[in-house]
Amino acid sequence: MSNNENIKITFPDGNSKEFPKGTSSLDIAKSISKGLAEDVLVAEVNGKLVDLVMPINEDSSVKFYKFADDEGRKVYWHTTSHIMAQAVEELFPGAKFGVGPPIENGFYYDVDSEHRFTDEDLVKIEERMLDIAKRDLVTKREELKREDAIAYFKSKRVDPYKVEILEDIAKNEEYVSLYHQGGFTDLCRGPHMPTTAKLKNVKLLSVSGSYWRGDSDRQQLQRIYGISFPKKKELDDYIHLLEEAEKRDHRKIGKQLDLYSTHEEAGAGLVYWHPNGAIIRMELEDFWRKAHTDGNYELLFTPHMGKSWLWETSGHLDFYKDSMYSPMEIDEQLYYMKPMNCPFHIMIYKTHLRSYKDLPLRWAELGTVYRYEKSGVLHGLLRVRGFTQDDAHIFCTNEQIESEIIEVIRFAKYVFHSLGFDHMNYYLSTKPEKAVGEDSLWVKATDSLINALKHEGLDYKLDEGGGAFYGPKIDIKIKDALGREWQLSTIQFDFNLPERFDLKYIGEDGKEHRPFMVHRALLGSMERFFGILIEHYAGAFPLWLAPIQVAVMPIADAQLDYAKEVYHKIRNSGLRVQLDERREKIGYKIRDWETKKVPYMIVLGDKEMQAGNITVRAHKKGDLGKFELDAFISSLKEEKDTKKIN
């Protein structure tokens, strides 16, 4: 400090300025500009997010976050959830509250109320929330001992859910924080916006059931979901996005195009691929296999089950048992359906004494696994119990790590570009507090991930301490046609399994060494990726994936023989074609095939038959004009073979 009265504040650009001791982040923002003070939602002081009104009493680094930043959005939505809870309490006295966090898109709050909330209630709650915003209530943080907080929620503001959180979840904390706004108080770590007036636009989206702390034997609560934005246009755009997402829902399109089904009565979370869906899966798998063999991977097939000792050795029975199917007893031995493919690939590794000359080994498998997901979280193709992972494992030496990671990143980019996804974000997760493996291995693995990302010129977000206990990782998230982000690819180091299974190779020095093991998934699973793909294309797949690529339609029976000639010639060329012989008006047929999202339609009347040519229509584009059949077939084959994305 320059003197006892001032503190030095350092900004992200390296510049610094002195302020009186006790200055708040909001005061600092006001000193910079009125616009910043209006837009800023939360500050980061010495690496920690804090309320804007918190006094700063020492030299500090300060960074500001607005709604455009992830940190700012989370605070905006978190405060909105508190405002929603206050509105619920005012409108429906006696309501008790579970948890109300910000989530990826918006927020929710779990409510215990005798009243069953309806869509009309949500509108009333929205109106009350905006009224609370207009009251310009200041949010005040209060820190107190955990025991005093328990007494507070047992007497002054009776809420058994907050008491349980304090007595169980927060039992190791000496001090906790409460946030007050007007007559409403909540148990919360914060930080929050300085006033409710920051809330400008809100929409409550839905109500669903949720069990307290995820336990189906506990109280069932009502979970109210919502979204909020500082600007009305942002809310309008988001609502439009939701409407478009509803149209693209893979469950609706899957039924409309007869792609797949699930059957609760035959087994929840298990997918039945219909002929149309199976064609798309076959094309995806053929593309996947060729890409892997071209990328010097070797393909494996492994069993669907294994003895219990395999899962005991891998650690799955210690850490993952609740997500595994119950065992089967065979020959007085317990067998489990596999939740992962990795132990099986390790068993193949152990069939030989490996040398450094054998490495790297790149093994890939489309391996079907089974995981017990609770029925409440099952969701179409996106959350299932049986699915096929596009799994791969790389066994390599210390020296090979970085080059292997670079190749995996390039491979992932190639696969996603080929499938029509051009926007990818990268996330690096590093060593958590509890981890296995020597520090030197973590440093080497983490450095290799960072260097690979830098080598490819890729920006990434760092999740410090967010890695699994067994190794650091890169997650790759793609953006779909609606700008939604999906977690798909993972490049995950594993120091655990090589140790547990005692994996070795003989190095150039003639001594035994432990190989590095990398788990690598690209599409994640065929089922989930198929669901994402349906929504990305809204069911209008590119030609190479479309179950039916061409529909041939005679206008009347007089052209049927010519239509059959056209149909057979297209079919013999290797394209998937269907002849529409229905005695319906041509307008009806065209509309029907448009609904089925077939890429191309051939319309044949007397003029086409006499001239020996065809008239072509494209899905959503309409009439493309007349073509010579051979030339049209050649153009389609080129579009199909090059996997062109429209």
N, C-alpha and C positions, 0 to 999 in steps of 0.2 A: 504494500500500500504506500501511496505517496505521502499520506498523513493519516491521522486517526479518524478524520471525518469522511474521507473519500475512499472509494474502491475502484479498481481498474477492471473494466469489462472488455473482454476480447471477443471479436466477432469471427464468423467462419472465414472471412477473407484475410484474416490476420491483423486487421486494423484494431485498435483499442481506443477506449475513451474513459475518462473518469466521471464517476457519478457519486452523489452522496450515499453514505452507508445507509442501508435499509431501503434503497430504491428497489422497486419491483420490475419485473420484465415488461409489464404493461407500460410503466413509466418510461422505460428505455425505448420501447416501440414508439411511444408518443413523441419522444424527442427526435426520432428519426423522421417520421412522417405521419400525418393524420391517416393516410390510406393504410399504412402498415398496422397502425393501432386498431383500425376498424376490422381488418381482415385476419389478424393473428388470433389463433385459438389456444395455443399452448406453447410453452417455451421449454427448451432443453438447457439446463444449467449444470455445467460440469458433467455432462453425459447423462443426466437424469431429467425425465420429464416432470415438470412442476406446474402448479397453478400460476397463471399470469400475475396474480396479486401477491404471491409469496415474496416477502422482503429478501433481498440479497445482501448479506453482511460481510462478504469477503471477496477478494479478487476472484473473478469467475469468467469462464467462457460461456457465451450465450448464443443460442440459435433459435430462430422463430419458425413456427410451422403454421401454415394456412390450410384451408380445406383441400387445396390441391395436393397436399402432402398426405401420405398414409397416416402419419402421426396425428395430423390435424383432423382428418376425417374421423378417426377412431374416437377422439375426444368429443367432436361434434355429435356423433351418434350415441356415445355413452351418456352425455348430458341429456340428449333427447330421450333416452330410455328412462332417466330419472323424472323428466317432465311428464312422460307418459304415465309412470307409476303415480305421480302426484295427481294427475287428472283422473285416473282410475279410482284413487282413494276418495277424491272429492265427489265423484259421481256415484260410486258404489261403496259406501261406508262399510267397514269391517273387512275389506280385502286385506290379505297378507301377501307378502312378496318373497319369492325365492331369489333368483339371480337375474340380472338384467344387463348383459354385456353388449359391447359393440361386436359385430360379426363382419364377415367379408363384405357384405352389402347391406348395411343398415344396422339394425339392433333388434333385440327382443327382450321381453320381460316375462318371467313365469309368475302367474298370479293364482292365488288360492281364494276363490270367491264362490259363494253359493249361487250367484247369478251366472247364467251361461251366456257368454258374449255372442252377439250376432253382428252381422254386417252393419246394421243400423247403429248398434252400440259403438262400433269402431268410428263411424262418422261423428258421433257425439263426443267421443274421446278426443278425436282430432281437433274439433272445435274448442274443447276445453284446454287442450295443449297450447293452441295459439293464443287463447285468452291468458294463460299463465305466462306465455312469452311476453305479451304486452304489459304484464305487471312489472316487468323488469326486475325480477327477484334476484338478489345477489346470492351466489353460491358461496357458502362459508364452510371451510374445513376445520374440524375440531379433532385433535388427537387426545386420546385418553387411554388409561390402562385397560387391558382386555377385560379384567374383572368388572371394572366400572361400566364398560360397554354392555356386558352381559346383564348387569343389574338394570341398565337403561332400557334394554329391549325386553326385560321381564316385568318392568313396572311402568315407566313413563310412556313408552311406546311399545306395547305388547306385540311381539312378532316372534313366534317360535322358530321360524326358519333362520332368522338372523342369530338367534341364540344358539342354534345347532351349528351354524357356521363358525361362530366364535368358540364354542366348546370343543369342536372336532377339527374342522379344517384349519382354523387359526390357533390351535391349542399351543403352538410353540412360539407365538408372538407375544411380546410383553406389551407393546402398544399397538393400537389400531386407530383407524380414522373414520369419522362420520362426516357426512356432507349434509348441510342444512340449506333449504331454499324455501323461504316463506314458512308455512306450517308443515312442511314435509322434511323428513330426515331419513337418510339411508346409510347403511354400512358400506363403505367403499374405499378402495385404495386411491382412487382418482388417477390423474388430475381431471379437472372439469373446466368448462368455460366459465368466465367470471360472472355472467348473468344469463338469465333465461331469455333475455331480449335477443340474444344471438340467433335463436331459433326463428326461421322465417317461413319455411315450407315443409310440410310433413304429410306423409301418407301412411296410414296403417293398412297393411297388406292382407293379413290373414290371422286366423286363430287355429291352433292345433293343440292336441293333448301332449303332455309331457309328464313323466314321473319324476318326483323329487329325487334328485341326485342319480337319475337314470335307473332307479330300482323299481321294477314293476310291482314289488310288494309294498311300496310306499304310496303316499298321497299322490293322486293324479291332479296336476295343475293345468291351467290354461296358458299356453304360450302365445303371446301377441307379438307378431312381427311387424316392423315398420321401417321406413326409410325417410331421411330428411336431407334438405339441401339449403344453402344460403340463397340460391337464386331459383325463381320459379321455372325458368327455362330448363335448368338442370333436372328438376323434378319431372317436368313434362317429358323431357327426353328419356328419363329413366322409365316412366310409365309406358311410353311407346316401346321401349326395349322389352319390357315385361310382356306386353301384348304380342310383340313379334316372337318372343321366346315361347309364348303359349302356342302360337301357330306352329312353331317348329318342334314342339314337344315330341321326343322320339317315341313315346308310348303311343301317341295318336297317329303319327306317321307310320310307325311300325305296323299298326293294325290296318291303316288305310292301304298300305302297299303290300300287306300280307308278308312281312319280313320275319317275324318271330312271335312267340307267345310265351307266357309263363302260366303255370297252373298250380294254384294254391293247394288244390285237392290232391295233386300228385307230388308235391314237394315245393315249398316256398323258396324263391330265390334261385331256381334252376331254369335255365333258358332252353327253349325249343326253337331251333333254327328251321324256318320254313324254306321251301325251295328257293324263293326269291332272295331271302336273306343268306341262304347257304351259298348262292352264286357269288354274292358280294364277299362273303368270308373266304371263299375259295380263291377269288382274285387277290384279296389282301394277303392271304397266306402264300400264294405263288410269288407275289411281289416281294414279300418278306424273305422267303427262302432264297430267291435269286439274289436279293440285295446282300444277304448274309454270306452266301457262297462266294459272290463277287468280292466281298470284303474280307475274305480269308477266314471266315468262321467255319467251324465244323458243326454239323447238326447232330443232336442227340434225341433219343426217346427213352424215357424212364417210367417206372411203374407208377400206379396211382396210389399205392399204399406201401407202408413199411412197418417193420416191427418196432415195438416201443423203445428198444434200446437206441435206435437211430435218433429218435426225437429226444431221448434223455441226453444222449451225447451232444446233440446240436443245441440243447438248452430250450427247445420249444416247449417241452412239457413243464419247464420251470416258469417260463416267461409268457407263454402263448396259449396255454392249455384251454383257457376260457373261449378262445376263438377256434378251437379245433373240434371236429366231430367226435362223438363218443367212440371208444375203441371197440373193435370186434375181436372175439376170442377165437383163434384158429389154431388147432393142434396145441392147445394149452398155452398159446402165446398171444399177447395182445398186439393187434395191428391197428394203425391209425391211417385214415385217409390223409394224403399229404397236403399241408397248408402252404408249403414252399417246395421249390425244386432243388434248392441248393445242396442239401445233404446228399441227394442222389448223384449230382455231378461230382461231389467230393468222393463218393464211393468209386466212381469211374476213375478219377485221378489216382486213387490208391491202388488200382490194379497193377500198376507198374512202378518201378523205381525211376523217377523222373530225373533228367539231367538238365542243366542250364541250356543245353543245345535244343531241348524239346520246347522250351518256353520262348515266347508266350503261347499258351493254349487258350484259344478263343472258342468256347463251346456255347451253342445256342439251342434252345428248345421251345417249341410251342407246347408247353406243359400244362395240363389241366390240374388245377388245385381246388381244394374244398375248405372253406372257412365258415364257421358258424357265426353269422351276423344276426343280431336280434331282429325279429320280424318288423319292429317299428321303424327300422332304418332302411329296409329293402326298398329299392326305387328303380323300377324298370330294369334297364341294362346297366345303370350306373352304380348300383349297389346290389350285388347278388351273392349267392353262397357257393356256386360252382362256376369257375371261369378259367379261361386259358391264358396264361401269362406268356408274353413274348419275352422269354427269360434268356439271359446269357450270363456266363461267368468267365472272367479272364484271370488266368493264373500266370503271373509274370515275376521277373526278378526286380530287384531294387532299381537297376539301371534302366529298365524298360517302362517304368511307370508312366513317366510324363508323355512319352510318345504314344503310349496306348490310350491315355486319356484324350489327347488331341484327336486321335483317330475316332474315338467314340463320339466326341462332340461333332466332328465333321459328319460322321455317319448319321447321327440324329438329325442334323440339319438337312441332309440329303433326303432322308425318309419323310420328314414333315413337309418339305417343299414339294416333293413328289405327290403328296396326298392333299396338297392345296392349303397348307398352313404356312404362312410367310412371317408371322410375328411370334417371336419366342423371347421369353425372359429367363434369366439364369439366377439361381439362388445358391449360395455357398454356405453350408452349415459346418461349424467347427466343433472342437472337442468340448463335451459337456463336463460338468463337475465330476460325475461318476462315469468312469470309462475303463475299458480293458486295453491292454497293449502298452508297450513302452512309449514314453514321451517322444523318443527319437523317431519312432514309426509314425506317430501322429504328425510330427513336424514335417517329415518327408512326404507323407501322403497329402497333407493340406497344401504344402508348397507346390506339389505336382498339380493339384487341382487349380490353384491360383495361376500358376505359370501357363497351364494349358488354356485357360480362359483368356489370359493376356496375349498369348501367342496368336489366338484366333481373333484378337481385337474385340472381345465381347465385354460389355458392361455387365456387372452382376451386383446383386444385393447380398450383403453379408449378414448371416444369422449367427452371431457370436454365441458359442455354446449350444447351438441347436442341433448338433449332430447326434446320431444314435450312439449308444454306449460302446458300440463295436467299431466305429470309424467315421471319418468325415465324409461329406457327400456333396454332389451338385444335383439340384433339382432343376429340371427344365419344364417350364410352363408355356403352353401355346395359347394363342388368342384365336377364337373362332370368328365367324362372319359377323357376329353381334358384338365383338370386342370383349367377350367373356374369357376369363383366364381359366385354363384347365391344367391341373398337375398331371403330367404323364410320365416323362422320362426321369430316371434316377441313375446316377453314377455313384455307387456306394462302396467305399472301402470296408473291408471286414478283417479285423485283427482277432476276432473271437473264434470263428469256425476253424481256421487253419491251426489254431492252438488246440482247440478241443479235439480235433480229428488227427492231430499230430502230422500235418502235411509237411513234406520235405522234398527237396531236390538236391542233387549233387552239383555243387558249384564248380567253376573253372579251377578252383584251388583244391578240388578233390574232397572238400568237406561238405557236411550236410547244412542246408540253409532252409529257412522257412519262406515259402513263396508269398508274395502279395496276392490277395484275392479281391477281385472287384465284382460286385453284383451290378448288372446293367440291364434295365428294362427300357424299352423305347415307347411302345404303344401302351404299356401298362398291362392291359388285358384286352383280348379280342372283343369281349362283350362290352366293356365300358367304352373302349375306343369306338366301337360301332355305334353306340348311342350318341357319342359326341359327333361322329361323322354324319349321322342322320340329321342332327340339328344344325350342323355347320352348312350342309347343302340343302337343308329343308326338304330332304328326300329326293331332290333333283340331282342325282349323282352324275359325275362326268361319265362319258361314254364307256370307258374301260371298266367301270364298276357297275353300270346300270344292269339290273337283271334282264330286262328286255331293252335292246338297243334300238330296234326299229319295229314299227308297226306298219303293216301293209293293208291298205283299205280300198277295196273296189267301191265305186259309187253305187253300182247296181250289179245284179247277177250277170249282166251281159259282159262285164269285165272280169269275171271271176277266174276264168281260165288264164287270162293274161296275168292277173294278180298272183296266181299259183306259180307261174313261170318266174315272176319277179321274186317271190318268196323263196323258192328253191335256190335260185342263183345267189341270193344274199346269204341264205343258210349255208350253202356249200362253200362260201368264202370264209366261214368261221365266225360270222357275226350272229348274235342272238336276236332272232326275228320272230314275230308272231303275225299270222294271217288272220285278219278280222273278217269272218264270213257272215257276220250277223246281218239280218235283213232289217237294218235300221237306217235312218237318214244319216247322210254323211256328217252333218253338223253335230248330231248326237255322238257319233263315233269319235269325232275329233275332240269334243269336250271330255269324253270318257278317257281317252288316252292322255289328254292334258292332265286330268286328275291323277292318272297313274304315273305321271311325270316321266314318260318315255321320251328319250332325247330327240328321236326323229320319227316322223310319220310320212308315209308315202301314200298319196292320194291318186287313184287311177280311174279315169273316165274314158269316154270314147276317144277324145283327142289324144290322150296319152297312148292308148292302145293302138290307134292308127299310126301315130308317129313313132311308136316303139321307144318312147322315153317315159320319164316319171316326173310328177310334181312333188316337191318335198316341203314339209313344214317342220320347224324346229320348236321344241318346247319353249313356251313363253315368248318366242321371237316371231312366230307366225310363218307366213308363206315365204319360202326362199327362192321360189321359181322352179323352172324346168331343168332337168339334168339328164344326161345320158347315164344309163344304169351302171355301166362298167366304171365310168369316171366317178360316180357317186360312191360306189363300193370302194374304190381305191382311196378316196378321201377319208372314208370312215375307217378303213384299216390303218391308215396313217395316224389318224386321230387316236385310235385305240392303242396302237403299238407304241406311240410316243407318250401315252398317258396324259394327253392334253387336258389342262384344267381351264374351263371357260370362266 
